[in-house]
Amino acid sequence: MPTAGKRPVRGQEMTEARAADKKAGSKPKGDVRVGAMKCNVCLAPMTNYANVKQHYESKHPKETCPTEESFAK
């Protein structure tokens, strides 16, 4: 049981430091590309239309790539 003025043990100090780091530098949850574009077939997130077009050509060659206007919101 720590008393006033005593330095906490190393294990406790590390645990407290990790908790403080988690609070200070929390990463955004989920995919950072949210709100961009998604493949209509497999729902893979894309950052721009050029990536969507390339994705359709390589992953879904039998499907037709939707127009860029269809992704506009």
N, C-alpha and C positions, 0 to 999 in steps of 0.2 A: 504494500500500500504506500504510494508515494506521499511524502510529506512536503509541506511548503518549502521552496528553496532548493529542493533536490532535483537533479537532472534525471529525466526519464531514461529508462533502459533503452538500449539500442533498438531492439525489436519494436517497441512501442513508438519510438521516434520515427522509425521507417514507415510504420503503418500510418501515423499521422501525416507524414510528408506526402505519402501516396494519395491520401484522401484529399489533401489540399491541392495537389497537382490535378487531380481529377476534376475538382470544382473549378479551378482556374483555367485550365486548358481543355475543356470538354470539346470533343469533336462533334460536328453536326451528325445527327442521327440519320440513317438511311442513305440513299443515293444523292450525291451532290448535283447530279444532272436532272433532278426532278423538274418538271415544267418544260423540258425540251421536247423532243419527239420520241415516239415509241413505234416499234415495228408492229404492224397490225396483226401479223401472224404469230410471232413468238413473244411479243411485248418486251423485247430488249430495248433498253434506253439508248438514244442516240443524241448527239449534241447538235447536229445540223443536217440539212437535207442531203448534202454530199455523202455523208456517212450512211444515211438511210438508203440512198441509191446503190452505193457499193455493197451494203449489207444484203439488199434484195438480190443483187447479181450473184453474190457468192453463196448465200445461205438458202435462198428461195428462188432458184432460177426459173421455175415453172410459173411462178406468180408474177403478176404485173406490179410494178412499183407505183404507188399512188402519187398523184401530182403534189407539187409543193404547196399549192393552195389548199389542199385538203388538210394539211397540218396547221394552217393558220387558225388562230383562235380569236 
